[in-house]
Amino acid sequence: MKIAITTVAAVLFVSIVRATAASETEAAAPVAPRFLSDTGLYSDVAKLKVDPRNRTFSPQYPLWSDGAAKRRWVRLPEGSQINVADLEKWELPVGTKFWKEFSFNGRKVETRFLWQTRRNHWVFASYAWNEQQTNAQLASESGLANIADIENGKRHSIPSVEECRACHDSGRTETLGFNALQLSTDRDPNALHAEALTGEMVTLKTLVDGNLITPRRPELVTNPPRIEASSPITRTALGYLSTNCGSCHNSEGSIAKLGLDLRQTASALECSTAIATTINKRGHWVVPEAPEASRVVNPGHPESSTLVRRIKSRRPISQMPPIGTVVVDRDAVDLLTSWVQDNAAEIAARCASQGS
């Protein structure tokens, strides 16, 4: 009996030790600081001077964010490299940090923070700027609603962590504006809402020249990635759809079963899955006024193309993207309307002939 009691006691002791160790490990896991000034973004907080180790970058196809002015920075750990053996799935080193600042009407409103604290684990955080524009405080994980005016009574909301993950998690955490196509120096001159490259910005060339990627991949400089298309408008339309729709609508995400794949790769071609899964395809959402003619892209008929109809909607039941925007991107509506009206039929025919 004494032996049995001793054995049970020993088992309980080991279990308690393990539980305590696990609890301490979990408790010690890095979390987002309370203030933006403590994340490492600034070298001089009083002057809001950005630390020179944080490099600015600008994706060639930016995400529509209700017209916000945005600034972005990345910091790689000292002496580290990005593994680009799989060019479509970069492996960023542990310790990588990203920041994205949103401003409306000339005032900083929100800064989002993404921090890889261990392999395949990222901390998501959003910071709300104070009235004095001197610092920003960590927002609740459930987000903050209606914190700033945008236009015509529409207001910006800070998303919840769950909403952040809805776009960034696709079997793994993705940094949507930091990849081979987005950082290519072969920039689309017609890309909507894009910024001109400046000398201090991170690009594929600066990554290669700085020995910051492995394997080295010099072809990314001599032959930078681009969307190969027969017309400028097709290149721009596919790039816009890749950023604003492709993070969810792709072959790997949680809604892959819908069969819509709009994500462009670093070696994107015009006759890609974005064409194959949209033009003349029925889709799951139907244009109410034209149920028989409704297609994801109905060549020559933007009014019965669900892609156009949903991008121009801001009704919760029909809008696309479903989160992160309350204002219609009018430039995108014009772009996609023209593309569907004048180019989609020709593209569909050309791609069909290439596949035959």
N, C-alpha and C positions, 0 to 999 in steps of 0.2 A: 504494500500500500504506500509506504514512504517513497519507494522508487517511482511509482506511478505519479504521485503528487509532485515529486521533484521534477519529473519529465514534463508534466503539464506546466509547472511554473517556469521551467526553462523555455518552453515553446512560447509562453505568453511574454516572457521577457524579451526574446528575440523579436517577436511581432511588434512589441512596443518600441523597441529600438529602431526597427525598420520604418515603422510609421512615423516616428519622430524625425528620423533622417530625411524621409520623403517630404514631410511637412516643412522641415528647415530648408530643404533644397528648393521647394516650391516658393517658400517665403522669400528666398534669396534671389529668385529670378528677377532680372531687371524689369522695371516698369517705367512708363513715361513720367518724366519729371512734372512737377506742378506748373512750372512756368516755362514758356518757350525759351527764355534767356538761359535756362539750364540744360538745354538739349545739345549745345555746342554749335549753334548756328552763328553766334556773334563772338567776335574777339573783343569788341568794345560795346558792352550793352548800353551804356549811357548814350552813345552816338549811333546805336544800331548798325555798327560796322560789321559786315559779314566777314567771318574768319576766312582768310585766303585759302585755307585747306578745303573749303567748301566750294566746289566748282559749279558754275552756272551752266545750264544746258536748255535747249529748246527743241522739242520734237517737231518734225516737219509737218505732221498732221495732228494739231492739238485737239484735245477733247473740248467740246462745246460746254462752257460753264456759265451760261446766261450773260455772256459778254464781259465777264470778269477780266481784269488785267492780272496776269499771273507771272510770278517769278519762281524759278525752280533751282534747287541746288542738290548736289550729291557729294558725299565724302566717302572715299574708299579707305580702309585701314592702311596705315603706313606700310609700304613694302608688299602689299597684296596685289593679286591679279584677278581678273574676271575670267572664268573658264568658259570659252566660247566654242568648245569642241562640237557641241550641238548649237549651231548658229541661231536656231529658233528658241532655244531654252538656255539662256545664259545662267550660269551659276555664280552669283555674286558672293564675295567673301563675307564671312561672319564679321559683324561690326559695321557693315555698310549702312549709311544713313541717307535718307532723302527728305527734302522739305519742299513744300509747294505753298506759295503765298497767294491769297486771293484779295483783290482790291476792287471796290465798287465806288464810282463817283469820287475817285482820288483818295479814298481812305482804305487802309488795310482793315480787313474784316476777319479773316481766318488764315491760319497757317496749318497745313497738315504735315504730319511727321510719320515716317515709316522707317523702322530700325530693326535690322536683323540681329537678334541677340544670341541666337544659336542656330545651328543648321536647320533650315526649313521652319524656323520660328521667327515671326516678325511681330513687333509691337506696332499697333496702329493708334494714332492719337491725333486729335484736332485741338487747336488753341484759338480762343476767341480774343481779339484785340480789345484793349480798354479804350475808353473815350479819349484819353490823353495821347494815344498812339505811342506809348512808351514800352509796353510789354503785352504779352498775351498769356491767358491762363487756360489750363487744361479744361476742356469741355467734358461734360458727362459722357459716359459710353453710350447713352441713349440719344446723344446729340443735343442741339439747341435749335429751336424753331424760330423762324422769322426774326433774325437778328439785324438785318440791314435791308434798306430799300434798294431795289434794282430799277424798276420802271413801272409806271402805270399801276401802282398798288401791289405789284409783285415784290416778294421779299425773299432774301437768301436765308437758307437754313443750313446749319452745320450738320452733316450726316452722322448717324450712329455708327459705331464700330461695325455692327452687323451689315449695314449698308455699304461701308467701305469694303468689307470682305466679299460682298456680293459681286463687286466688279473686279477686285484684285485677286481673288482666289479662284483658280481654275485647276484644281488638283494640286496646285502649288501657288505660292504667292508670286504675282507678276507685277512688275513695275511697267505700267502700260506705255509710258513715253520714253523708256530707256531701253532700246533694242536696236538691232542692226538697221532696220528700215527707217526707224525714227531718227537715228543719229547719222544717217548717210549724208555725205557732202553733196550728193547729186540731188539737190532739193527741188521739189515741185514748185515752180514759180507761181502757180495758181492756187496752191493749198490755202484753204480757208482759215483765216484768223492766225496765220503763221507769222513768226517773227523772223527778221533777217538774221543770219548768222553773224556773230561778232567774234573777234579774235580770242576772247577769253572763254568762249563756250566749249564744252566738251563735245567732240564729234568722234566718229570712227577713226578719223585720221589722228586726232590727238591721243586717242587710246592706243593706237598702234605705235605711233611715234614715241609715246611715253612708256612703252613696254608694259602696258597695264592690262593686256589680254593675253591669254594663252589657250591654244597655240597662237602664234603671232598673226597669221592671216593677212599678209601684205596685200592680197587681192582686194581687201575691203577698201583700200586706198586707191589702187590703180583701177579698179572696176567696182565702184561703190554701188550698193543695192539701190534698186529703183523699181517702181511698178511699170512694167513694159506694157504700153498701150498704143493703139493706133491713132488716138487723138488726145490732145491735152485734157479735154473735159472728162474723158473716161479715166485717165490717170488720177485726176483730182477726185472724181466721184468715188472710185474704189478706195483711195486713201482715206477719204472722209468716213466712209462706211466701215472701214477696218478699225479705225480708232473709236468711233462713236457707237458701233454696233458689234464689232468683232470680238470685244472682250467677253461678251456673253454668248453671242451667236457664232460658235465655232465647233469643231469636231471633237473637242475634248472636255468642254464644260458641262455643267449640270443639266443644261437644256439641249445637249447635242442631239437628243432624240427628235427634236423638231426638224432636223435636217437642213437647217440654214447655217451656212458657213461663210462669214464675211471677213474673216481675219486674213490679212495679206501677209505673206512671208517675205523674207529678205530676197528671195528670188522670184518675186511675184510676176505672173504673166497675166495678160488680159483674159485669156481663156482659162480662168481659174475656177475654184469652187464658188467664188462669189458670183460668177456668172451662171455656172451650172445649177446653183441652188436657188436662184432668184428669177431669172428671165423665163416667163411663161409657166412658172410653178404656182400651184394653187395656194399653198400656205394654209395656216391654221386660222388666221384672222381674215374675215371677209368684209369687203367694202359694203356697207349696208345698202347703199343705193344701187349697187351693181353686182349682185351676188353671182350672176352667171359669168360676167366678164372679169371678175376680181382675180387678180394674180399678184404675187409678190412684186414682180415688175411686168406690167403689161405693155409691151413695146408700142410706142406711139400714143399711149393712153395713160397719162399720169393720174387722171381722175379716178381710174379703176385700179391703180397700182397701190397695194397696201403699204409698200415701203414709203412712198411719198405721203400718203394720207396719214400715216402714224407719226412721221417725223414732224408734220405740220400741226399735229394735235397736242393739246396740253390738258385733255380730259384724262383723269386717272385710269379710266377703263380702256383707253386706246393709245395713249401717248407713248412714244419711243424717243429716247431711252425712258424707261419707266420711273427712274429715280435720278436725282442730281440736277434737275433742270425744271424751271417753271416758266421759262420764256422761250418761245419758238425761235429757232435759228433761221431767220428769214433768208440769209445768204445760202444756207444749205437747201432750203426749200426751192429757191430759184435754180440752184445748180442741178439738183436731182430732177426737178421738173423738166428742165431743158434736156438733160441727159436721157431721160426716159422717152421724151417726145421725139428727139431727133437722132439718137445714137443707138438705143438698145436693140432695135430690130436688126440693124446692120451687124452689130456685134454678135447677136445670137446666130445669125446666118453664117458669119465667118467662123465662129467657134464650132458650129455644127459641121461645117465642111472640113475643118481640120480634124475633127474626131472621127470622120467617116473613112 
